[in-house]
Amino acid sequence: MLNIILFGPPGAGKGTQSEKIIGKYGLTHISTGDLFRKHLSEGTPLGKEAQRYMDQGNLVPDKVVIGMVDQFLKEHQDAEGFLFDGFPRTVAQAQALDALMEQKDMHIAVMIALEVDHQELVKRLQLRGETSGRSDDQHIDKIENRIQVYHRETLPVATYYEKQDKLEKVNGVGSIEEIFSSISNVIEKHV
Ligand code: B4P
């Protein structure tokens, strides 16, 4: 069973590359951002709670995120492997994921970290904001806050996996196909 984490700042191309990875390697995709947006569109209590944080570009509390991921894993017990997209985003989430994996006799094979410079991230998110309707893509201050939150709360997760010798960095600037080819090269080492 192959379990991969796709990591990177907001706008790094995680969602974009995830589509291609799951198509090629038959993994089950879990994007915590997508799950929150689904709850939001269905007006569930979880969606309403998450909205308060997402609208400002802040992280949803760990307890809420971890509970949702646990539930997702229980509902997909027949999966051939998982692609975690946008999760874990804090060290507490990473520790919880390791514990969940251990309970299920599974493990993370690799964390693939997409590297994109600040200016390019802002450009991509502003561009998406013109069409996505996502409240967190609409204002430059929210975009900048998301990037700051990434540096403060999420980047330590890369160190967490580096210590386990599982971190692989990939250049996230270039064409979508070029980046996918670099990601595939990393994955091939683990299949
Ligand atoms: P996410 O849904 O994960 O959103 P994101 O960080 O903006 O990344 P996304 O995957 O959407 O964008 P991508 O880089 O693919 O999170 C949203 C919010 O949910 C968070 O701020 C937080 O509030 C909450 N949340 C989610 N998970 C959480 C967790 N675990 N804990 C706490 N809170 C959590 O793409 C961006 C744009 O770039 C797209 O328009 C794309 O077309 C473009 N692009 C992609 N690749 C490109 C390339 N190579 N060249 C040019 N453009 C490219």
Boltz pocket constraint, residues with backbone or C-beta under 6 A from the ligand:
constraints:
  - pocket:
      binder: B
      contacts: [[A, 8], [A, 9], [A, 10], [A, 11], [A, 12], [A, 13], [A, 14], [A, 15], [A, 16], [A, 17], [A, 32], [A, 33], [A, 34], [A, 36], [A, 50], [A, 53], [A, 54], [A, 55], [A, 57], [A, 58], [A, 59], [A, 60], [A, 61], [A, 65], [A, 85], [A, 86], [A, 87], [A, 88], [A, 89], [A, 90], [A, 93], [A, 124], [A, 125], [A, 127], [A, 128], [A, 136], [A, 146], [A, 172], [A, 173], [A, 174], [A, 175], [A, 176], [A, 179]]
      max_distance: 6.0
